[in-house]
Amino acid sequence: MVSPIFETESSSLELEVVNMTKSLIVKFFWGSIIGLVAGLVLMGVTAALAISNDVFVMSGPDVTGIRSGVLSWALLGLMALAVFVLLLAAAAHFVAWIGAVLNTAHLPDKTWLVVLLVVGLLGFVFVATIAYVIAGPDGFKATEEASAPPLADSAPQQMPVSTMTWPGQSS
């Protein structure tokens, strides 16, 4: 559904509404898990390479400096990339949790909504999201099924031709 909200003579700004279905929430969740694993692996490998190549200047257990060189800058760049990937994974996981909370708000029974909201606000967003991914209902599917008119039989109903009117035609 696209609706213009601001129009000028030369341009218009349009918003698109995307329904957060359970399948989309599951995709965000698994994407965040993949990003988390990739970021941690990249961070671990670059840290191991930096330590093994004496990139860090150590004074006992403390890092007091970084030896300058091509390898040092490349490894620091990869560590920065790993941090960026971890931040994106955290954002994707947060979006999945918010989507799960908003999706369950459409259900007539608000138990899932309350559980997801309380557990997430207590700091256990991962636990809340994984519980929803494993066992949570799809609020949009339940809303669509409830609003669909019941069919008496499986055959489609046809109106007589004489009672049909077309746009612009008077009855």
Secondary structure, 3 states (H helix, E strand, C coil): CEEEEEECCCCEEEEECCCCCHHHHHHHHHHHHHHHHHHHHHHHHHHHHHHHCCCEEEECCEEEEECCCHHHHHHHHHHHHHHHHHHHHHHHHHHHHHHHHHHHCCCCCCHHHHHHHHHHHCCCHHHHHHHHHHHCCCHHHHHHHHHCCCCCCCCCCCCCHHHCCCCCCCC
